Each structure stands twice: as C-alpha cells, then as structure tokens.
Amino acid sequence: MPEHVHLLMSEPKKGNPSKVIQALKQTVSRRLRSKGRRKIARNQLPLRFGGEEVCPHFWQHRFYDFNVWSEKKKIEKLEYMHLNPVKRGLVQDPKDWPRSSYGFYAAGEDGLVTIDFRSTEG
C-alpha cells in the first residue's frame, strides 16, 4: 500500500515481534534517508521523504498487532491483505499488485515478497 504495510509473521526464536518491527523500520528509514539514493528501482513506489518540508518520521511511532491463533484466521488475514489494493482501487485483481504475497499463495510463484516457511520450533 502506498502509505502502510501489512505483515504476517510468526514469533521470532529470539526477542519479540516489537524488536523485529523496530529493526525493519530502522533499516527502511535509513535506506530511504541515505544520500546515495538516486535511482528508484523498477518496482519501487516513488516516496517523498523530506523534500520541501523535512519529514521527521517515515513510520508511525507504534504498530498495530493482531494475534492469529488458527489457520482459519490466518487465511482471513491473508485474504484481507491481498484484497486491500483492490478495495483501494489501485489494481483490478490482487495478482496485479507486485508488492504482495498473493502470487506465492495462489500459484506458488516467487515475487518481490519472499515467503519463508522455516519452522519456528527449535
């Protein structure tokens, strides 16, 4: 989505989801703020970060989590995530949104989003 992301993840072996999100936010922010960023990748959304007014924060201070406890709820959340760009009028079909895991779940295709099914049990 142009102004937000959805992420479905399992509990990390070490730390907690908040630390994972913190690391993700820091990495993205640093890359977007880097002075060496001259060219936008082919599949990257053009984001304004700074410009005329200095944008103090790229991310909101917190994230909104939802615990998924069943396979049924996981499927419900994935369907919501995949249909979000369609409902927003950004694409006609979820397969047309390149920044999605839809292709992986619908047809086993690799896309811009890497899906990792490694076991969290250890």
ABEGO torsion letter per residue (X at the ends): XAABBBBBBBBBABEBAAAAAAAAAAAAAAAAABAABABBBAABBBBBBEEABBBABABBABBBBBBBABAAAAAAAAAAAAAAAAAAGABABAAABAABAAAAAAAGBBBABBBBABBABX
